Amino acid sequence: MPNEESYYDVLGVGRDASPEEIRRSYRRCAIKYHPDRNPGDKQAEARFKQCAEAYEVLSDTDKRHRYDQFGRAGLRGAGLHDWAHMDVHDIFSVFGNLFGLGDLFGGVGGGGPVGPRQGASLRCALEVTLEEVARGANKTIEIRREELCEACRGSGAASGRRDRCATCAGTGRVQRASGFFRMVSDCPACGGRGSVVAQPCAECKGRGFVPKKRTMEIQVPAGIEDGQRIRYAGQGGAGEPGAPRGDLYAEVHVEPHPFLERHGCDLVCQVPVSISQAALGAEIQVPTLDGPQSLTVERATQSGDLFRLQGKGLPDVHAGGRGDILVQVVVEVPKRLSARQEELLRELAKTEEKGVLPHRESFLEKLAKHFRQGNDRAKKAKGGRKR
């Protein structure tokens, strides 16, 4: 979107920023907007999540390249995390603990190691046509999500077993004093888990997860609106061993229709007609989601008049039933006339003073009366001053 803030602006770096600069900037932003530092501040929390979203894209070479080339549209189907629906612990479970940020001010969490974390929620964009909205549709998408490494069964260790962290003695937390304050954070060595990997798994490089592509069928309900999300529970990234998967959110984008504009469950279209069709009446073709349909334009139709095609709109996804199509007639005045057409229109113009156009005649009569009354008042006022 043209007015959407770029990921570079979110992190406050230039487009030529190095990975280390992006990493440092994200750390500064995460500390600045951390919810523990800004309790109850929803704007700070939203900004905190925007920083995480920006870092996810700019810290990944492939995603950053796609973003630089095509903007956010190039990231559709890239399996981005759904940051808006994640809490602080979810965000740190993805990459926050790489910086030792954890629970900066001791405001969240207890004193023991972090249990197995649920998988990250993902999002994808889904393009649908207005015809698919009217009938519902099945769409096939391809997502990239984290799966547990089969070689180490998600432990990240070559032996399949993690060792107790020596830095935090297995508690998952570290403390440091600053004046009168005691700050508690996730252990930077183990990321709050209380255990570390001595010899990383060769397959997943110690992460415990490997990215894989998956094809899914998404059911689009009839009547869905642009921007709505469809939630698929348990279809996001894999959780740590013993934890459930995250969710998948498919955000629907309805493609513009060349003729029909949506207003709730109703559809509106403008259809041009000629002067003669409007004056004499005609049978015209109008667009619907089922193809062209005939519509009778009555005699003396005025530009802007509405005709209704009942039940030809969109289904109501909540209450049932269907909307209508509202056809607005627009009378077109020809820009070029043949000699014969001009002759006929001039003949018509001569008859307009004989009551053929009563509305215009009434308007002209009211206009003349208004000026007569104004002139009479002016003369009376002038005569009064002379006396």
N, C-alpha and C positions, 0 to 999 in steps of 0.2 A: 504494500500500500504506500502511496506517495508520502503520507503524513506520518508513517510509522517510524519510530526511532530505530536507527540501525544498531546492530549488536556492538559495533565499534564505539558508537556514542554511549551506549549503556555502560561499557567498561571504561570509557574515557581514554581510548587508545586510537592511534592512527591505523589506517588500512595496511600499512607496511610494518606493523608491530610484530616483533619476534614472539615465538612461543613463550619465552621466559617473561617478556613484558606483559603478555596477556595473563600469564599465571600470577604475576605479582599484582597486577591491577585487580584481578578477580579477588585475590585475598584481601586487598584493601577495601573493596566494595562489600565483601561478605562481612567483614568486621564492622564496617560503618553502619550497615543496615540490618545487622543481626537482631532478631526479635528480642533477645535478652537485653540488648542495649536500648531498644526502643519498645518497651512494653506497652501493649495496647495500640500501637501505631500501625494501622492497617496499610497505610501508604508505604511505610518502611518495609513491612513484610512483603508487599507486592514487589517493591524494588529489589528486595533480597532474592526473590524468585526470578525476576527478570535477569539479574546478574548471573544466576546459575544457568539460565537458558542460554544467555549469550556465551558463557564460557564453554558450555557443552558443544556449541557449534564451532567457535573460533579455536578451541584447543584440539579439534579433530581435523586433520589435514584434508580429508576427503569432503567433509561437511563444509569446511571453510571455503574450499575451492568452488563447490556448488553454490554456496551463498554469494560469493564474490561475482560469479558469472550470472546468476539468475535471481538473486535476492531470496526472499523467504519462499517464493514459489518453487525454487529449485530444491527445497528441503522436504517437499511432500513425499511421503513414503519412505523417508529416511529413518523412521522409527525413533523420533525424538521423545524424550521423557515429557510427561505431562506435568510440568512444574506447578501449574496453577492448582492442581489437586493434591500436591504433596506437602507434608508438614516438614518441619526443620530437620527432624531425624532422617526422614526419607532422603532429603537433599544431601545431607552429610554421608549417608550410606552410599551415594553414587560416587562422589569424589571430594567432598568437603574435608574428610579426615586426612587427605593427602597433605593438607596444610597445618594439621594440628589445631584446627579451629575448635572443633567439638563444642562443648558447652562453655562458652567463653566466660560467662559470669555466674556459673553455678546455678542458673535459674531453671534448668530443665533436667529431668532425669534423676536417677538415684546414684548409689555409690558402687554398684557392681558392674561387671562386664556386660556389654550390650549383647542381647540374645540374637538369635538368627533373624536377619532382617527380611521383610517381605520384598518381593521383586518390585522393580520400578514400574510405574504406570507409563504407558506409551500413548502417543496420539498419531493419527494419520488424517489426511484430508481426502474427502470423497466428493468427486464431481458428479452431479446428476443433472438431468434435463428436466424441464417442467413437465414433459410427458411422463417421465419416470416418477415424478412427485405425484402425479394424478393417479397412477396405477400401482405404485410400489415397484420395487426392483431388487434383484440380487446382483451385487457387484463383487467382482473378484479383486482383491488387493494383495500386494506383496509387502511384507514388513520385515524389518531386521531387528531381532531381539536377542537378548542374552539367554543362553541356555547353560545349565550346569555342565561343567567339563566331565565327560565320561571317563577320562583317564584317571582323574584324581577324585572323582565323585563329589566335586565341588569344594574340596578342602583347600585346594591350591598347592598342596604339598605333594612331592613326588612319592612319598611313602604313604600318602593318604591320611596322614595324621599330623595335626598341628601341635606345636610345643608351647608351653607356658611362656608368656612374655616376661622377660627379666626386668624391663623398665618399670612396669606397673605391678609386678608380682602377681599378675593374673587378674587384677581388679578391673582393668580396662580404663582407669582414671588416673590422672596425675594432678597434683596441686602445686600452686606456687603463690607466695605471698607478695602483695604489692601495697605497702603502707599498712593501713588498717584493714585492707580487703584480702580475702582469700579467694583466689580464682581456681575453679575446677574445670578441667577440660578432658576430652577423650584423649587417651594416650596416643601420642604421635607415632609411636613405634608399631602398635598393633591396631590402630584405628578404633580403639574402644572394645575390641573383641576379647582381650585378655589372653590371646594366643597369637603366635607368629609362625611363619613358615621358615624352616631352616634351609630346606632345599626345594626351590620352586618346581612345580610341575612343568615339564618341557612343553606340554600341549597348550596350556593356558597362561604360561609365564607367571604362575603364582596367583592369578586372579580368581580362580575357581569357576570362571565363566568363559564361554566362547560365543562370539556373535554368529548367529545363523539366520538365513532367510527362510520365511515361511509364507505360504500362500493361504489366504483365508477368504471365505465367502461372507459378505456383509449383507444383511437384509435391510433394505431401506423401506420403512413403513410409508404407506400412502398418506399424503398430506403433510409430510415433514417440512419444516420451514428452514430457510437459509440460516446457517450459523448454529443450528441445533446439533447436539452431540448424541451419539449412540454409544452406550457403555456396554462393553463385553467383559464381564467379571472373569478374572483368572486367565486372560489372554495376553497380558503384558509380559514383562521380563521375568525370568525365573528368580525365585527367592533363594536365599542361602539354604543349605540342607536343613530341613525341618520347618521351613517357612513357606507360606503360600506365594503364588505368583502375584504380580501386579495386575492392573486392569488395562484394557485397551479402549481408548476413546476415539471414535471416528467422527470427525467434524464435517458436516454436510455443507457443500457449497452448490447452490442452484445456479446453473448457467442462465444468463439472460435469454429471453425468448425474442425472436425478431418482431413479433406482432403483439404479444400479450404481456400485460404488466400485472403483477400480483398485488392484490389488496386483501390480505387475510385469506379467506377461502374464495373470494370473487376474483375474476380476471377482467381486465379492462382493455379494450382496444379501440383505436380510432380508425374509421373507414372513410375515405374520401368519396364523395358523390358529386356529380355535375349539377349545375343550376337546373337543368331540365329534369333530371332525376328527382331532385328535391321538390321541385314545383309540381310535377305531374305524378310522382310516385314511380317506384321501380322495384324490380326483384334483383338483389345484389348478392354476391358471395362474400361471406365473412369467415375469418379464420377461427377454428376451434382446435382443441387438443386431439380431436378425432378426425380432423380434416376439414375442408371447406364446407360450409353449410349455407343454405339459402335463407335470406332475410327479406321480408317485404318492407320497403320504405314507403310510408304513407304519403299521400298528396300533402303539399304545403309543409313538408318537413323543414325545420329551421336548423341552421348550423349550430351544433352543440347538443341537439336532442339526443336522448338516450333510448336505446332499445335493449330489452333484457332477454337473454336466452337462459331459461331456468334449468338448473341442474347440470349445466355444462362447465361449471367451475371446478374447484379442487375439493377433495373430501376433507372434512374436519377430523383431524387425527384424535381429538378428545371427545367431541360430542356426537360424531357421526353425521350423516347427511352430506350434501354437497352444496357448494356455492353456485353462483351464476356467472355468466359472461355478460358484461355490460358493453354494448356497442355504442360508441359515440360517433354520430355522423358529423363530418366536416365538409361543408359545401366549398368546393374548389372553384375559384374564378379563373377562367383561362387567361394565360398571359399572351397568347397569340391567337388571333382570329382570322379565319378566311374572310374573303369579301362577302360571301353569302351569309356567314354567321354574323358579321357586323351589321349587315343589312337587316337581318331578322331581329337582332337585339335593338336596333334603332326603332324598328316598328313597334317592338314591345315597349320601349321607353315612351313612345307617343301615347300609348294607352294607359300609362301609369297615373295620368291626371284624371282618369275617369273611374276611379274607385277600384281598380284592379288590385292595388296594394293598400288595403284599408289601414294596416298598422302604420305604414309610412305616412299615409295621408293624415292620420290622427296625430302623429308626431309633429308634422309640419303645421297643422292647425294650432296645436298647443304652443309651438314655438312662436308663431305669428301673434297669438293672443298675449303671450308673455311680453313681447316687445311693445305691443299696443298699450298694454297696461302701464308699462314703464314710461312710455312717452306721455301718457295721460297724466301720470303722477308728476312728471317733470314740468309739464305745462301748468298744472294747477299750482305747484309750488312757486313757479316763476311769476304767475299772475298775482299771487298773494303778496309777494315782496313789492310789486309795483304799487299796490294800494297803500 
